[in-house]
Amino acid sequence: MPDILVIGSGVIGLSAALNLQAAGYPTRILTRDLPPSTTSMAAGALWSATQLDGKLRTWAEASLRRYLPLTEVAGSGVTLQRFREVYAEPTPTPWYHDQIPFCKRIDEPDLPRGMRDGYLMDAPIVAPPIYLDYLQSQFESAGGTIETRRLQSLDEVADEAPVIVNCSGVGARELAGDEAVYPIRGQTMLVTAPQIREGFMYSGDIIHIFPRADGVLLGGVKKAHDWDQTIDPAIAAAFLEKCARVEPSLAAPKILRQFSGLRPGRHEVRLEVEKLSPSCAVIHNYGHAAIGYTLSWGCAEEVLALAQEHLGTLK
Ligand SMILES: Cc1cc2nc3c(=O)[nH]c(=O)nc-3n(C[C@H](O)[C@H](O)[C@H](O)COP(=O)(O)OP(=O)(O)OC[C@H]3O[C@@H](n4cnc5c(N)ncnc54)[C@H](O)[C@@H]3O)c2cc1C
């Protein structure tokens, strides 16, 4: 089988690489940063699919099928978490309600002030510091190699493999010359808060309280077109104040770690083939914005199908 080269080792690159490897393709990863230094490390990272439709829904559904069994795998960093997702407007029953183990509409008197609807549900949540390490170990123990190198252009590697999978996140703006890609700055905080048993998510004002395998993750912020990746104490103070309004015990938590990252924004995910040369195709797989974990396995499955199609045409 021919080699496949995956660019990037965030959650999108690692998932794509593992899926190609599992299908029998010798797969290499080439990346500027190793997993702990990627945007993927800063994520929540909840499987979160309420607003999705079309292709996004298909990819999220495929990812859910992968994540649910992983909640049973010790050391994967994926757990099943009960949380409340609330909305400022009446919201139809989530399309996935019968695909997760538990999903129930919250009675109106039990909604937080100002909220009009909400669901109590059990969904998979990922602790990236554990999960990315788990994916990397799986990849390497099956013979995969990871080279750290910064590419200036995809042409540099056009003769290294018949298929290149471009999972460079916000880096695709430069690497693929795609001006539709832009950063959406994010910041989160991991705290010790064992008293928090139930997660909370309100996307409107971005209040995230996510209990997960490595602590409770608090967030957040979304600042489009902002390339700054420093940890801003003012941003942290603002989201802490909002979280403490929901859970007063979070007013002055014990901070374990803070993260920042640039979500790869784009008007839509780019998952398509582009010919670099007669013998080399690049499969672009970037632009997953705020839902890269939610989409990762579904996109990895589509990457495999596109790679098989392209390699078939080379015979
Ligand atoms: C604060 C925050 C909270 C989030 N919460 C959630 C959540 O709850 N649920 C969810 O589903 N998603 C969430 N996300 C979104 C998710 O984290 C992203 O969609 C996802 O991490 C994108 O993954 P990626 O692999 O495309 O990008 P990245 O993780 O950025 O990886 C890109 C890779 O490409 C490499 N690269 C880039 N340019 C080059 C180059 N020129 N040469 C070589 N290598 C290169 C980088 O080194 C890196 O390895 C959140 C994001 C943030 C920031």
The ligand as an SDF file (V2000), in Angstrom:
LIG
                    3D

 53 58  0  0  0  0  0  0  0  0999 V2000
  -11.2450   27.3370   23.8420 C   0  0  0  0  0  0  0  0  0  0  0  0
  -11.7100   26.3060   22.8660 C   0  0  0  0  0  0  0  0  0  0  0  0
  -12.7590   25.4630   23.2050 C   0  0  0  0  0  0  0  0  0  0  0  0
  -13.2140   24.5090   22.2950 C   0  0  0  0  0  0  0  0  0  0  0  0
  -14.2210   23.6510   22.6820 N   0  0  0  0  0  0  0  0  0  0  0  0
  -14.6390   22.6900   21.8100 C   0  0  0  0  0  0  0  0  0  0  0  0
  -15.6630   21.7730   22.2020 C   0  0  0  0  0  0  0  0  0  0  0  0
  -16.1780   21.8130   23.3240 O   0  0  0  0  0  0  0  0  0  0  0  0
  -16.0620   20.8350   21.2880 N   0  0  0  0  0  0  0  0  0  0  0  0
  -15.5130   20.7600   20.0360 C   0  0  0  0  0  0  0  0  0  0  0  0
  -15.9360   19.8940   19.2580 O   0  0  0  0  0  0  0  0  0  0  0  0
  -14.5290   21.6070   19.6540 N   0  0  0  0  0  0  0  0  0  0  0  0
  -14.0910   22.5740   20.4980 C   0  0  0  0  0  0  0  0  0  0  0  0
  -13.1250   23.4660   20.1120 N   0  0  0  0  0  0  0  0  0  0  0  0
  -12.6770   23.4730   18.7040 C   0  0  0  0  0  0  0  0  0  0  0  0
  -11.5580   22.4990   18.4430 C   0  0  0  0  0  0  0  0  0  0  0  0
  -10.5850   22.6120   19.4410 O   0  0  0  0  0  0  0  0  0  0  0  0
  -10.9590   22.7980   17.0640 C   0  0  0  0  0  0  0  0  0  0  0  0
  -11.9570   22.7690   16.0720 O   0  0  0  0  0  0  0  0  0  0  0  0
   -9.9070   21.7370   16.7420 C   0  0  0  0  0  0  0  0  0  0  0  0
   -8.9550   21.6900   17.7760 O   0  0  0  0  0  0  0  0  0  0  0  0
   -9.2350   22.0030   15.4210 C   0  0  0  0  0  0  0  0  0  0  0  0
   -8.3090   20.9710   15.2690 O   0  0  0  0  0  0  0  0  0  0  0  0
   -7.2260   20.9530   14.1240 P   0  0  0  0  0  0  0  0  0  0  0  0
   -6.5040   19.6710   14.2620 O   0  0  0  0  0  0  0  0  0  0  0  0
   -7.8530   21.3240   12.8300 O   0  0  0  0  0  0  0  0  0  0  0  0
   -6.2740   22.2050   14.4670 O   0  0  0  0  0  0  0  0  0  0  0  0
   -5.0290   22.3280   15.4440 P   0  0  0  0  0  0  0  0  0  0  0  0
   -5.2860   21.6620   16.7350 O   0  0  0  0  0  0  0  0  0  0  0  0
   -4.6860   23.7790   15.4700 O   0  0  0  0  0  0  0  0  0  0  0  0
   -3.8850   21.5360   14.7040 O   0  0  0  0  0  0  0  0  0  0  0  0
   -3.3050   22.0440   13.5250 C   0  0  0  0  0  0  0  0  0  0  0  0
   -2.0130   21.2950   13.2690 C   0  0  0  0  0  0  0  0  0  0  0  0
   -1.4490   21.7350   12.0240 O   0  0  0  0  0  0  0  0  0  0  0  0
   -0.0630   22.0220   12.1970 C   0  0  0  0  0  0  0  0  0  0  0  0
    0.3480   23.0240   11.2370 N   0  0  0  0  0  0  0  0  0  0  0  0
   -0.2220   24.2270   10.9820 C   0  0  0  0  0  0  0  0  0  0  0  0
    0.4630   24.8790   10.0250 N   0  0  0  0  0  0  0  0  0  0  0  0
    1.4850   24.0550    9.6590 C   0  0  0  0  0  0  0  0  0  0  0  0
    2.5600   24.1670    8.7150 C   0  0  0  0  0  0  0  0  0  0  0  0
    2.7220   25.2640    7.9700 N   0  0  0  0  0  0  0  0  0  0  0  0
    3.4380   23.1410    8.5970 N   0  0  0  0  0  0  0  0  0  0  0  0
    3.2940   22.0260    9.3570 C   0  0  0  0  0  0  0  0  0  0  0  0
    2.3010   21.8810   10.2710 N   0  0  0  0  0  0  0  0  0  0  0  0
    1.4180   22.8850   10.4160 C   0  0  0  0  0  0  0  0  0  0  0  0
    0.0070   22.5310   13.6420 C   0  0  0  0  0  0  0  0  0  0  0  0
    1.3330   22.4610   14.1260 O   0  0  0  0  0  0  0  0  0  0  0  0
   -0.9420   21.5420   14.3370 C   0  0  0  0  0  0  0  0  0  0  0  0
   -0.2660   20.3450   14.6220 O   0  0  0  0  0  0  0  0  0  0  0  0
  -12.6240   24.4170   21.0110 C   0  0  0  0  0  0  0  0  0  0  0  0
  -11.5490   25.2410   20.6890 C   0  0  0  0  0  0  0  0  0  0  0  0
  -11.0870   26.1690   21.6030 C   0  0  0  0  0  0  0  0  0  0  0  0
   -9.9120   27.0470   21.2470 C   0  0  0  0  0  0  0  0  0  0  0  0
  1  2  1  0
  2  3  1  0
  2 52  2  0
  3  4  2  0
  4  5  1  0
  4 50  1  0
  5  6  2  0
  6  7  1  0
  6 13  1  0
  7  8  2  0
  7  9  1  0
  9 10  1  0
 10 11  2  0
 10 12  1  0
 12 13  2  0
 13 14  1  0
 14 15  1  0
 14 50  1  0
 15 16  1  0
 16 17  1  0
 16 18  1  0
 18 19  1  0
 18 20  1  0
 20 21  1  0
 20 22  1  0
 22 23  1  0
 23 24  1  0
 24 25  2  0
 24 26  1  0
 24 27  1  0
 27 28  1  0
 28 29  2  0
 28 30  1  0
 28 31  1  0
 31 32  1  0
 32 33  1  0
 33 34  1  0
 33 48  1  0
 34 35  1  0
 35 36  1  0
 35 46  1  0
 36 37  1  0
 36 45  1  0
 37 38  2  0
 38 39  1  0
 39 40  1  0
 39 45  2  0
 40 41  1  0
 40 42  2  0
 42 43  1  0
 43 44  2  0
 44 45  1  0
 46 47  1  0
 46 48  1  0
 48 49  1  0
 50 51  2  0
 51 52  1  0
 52 53  1  0
M  END
$$$$
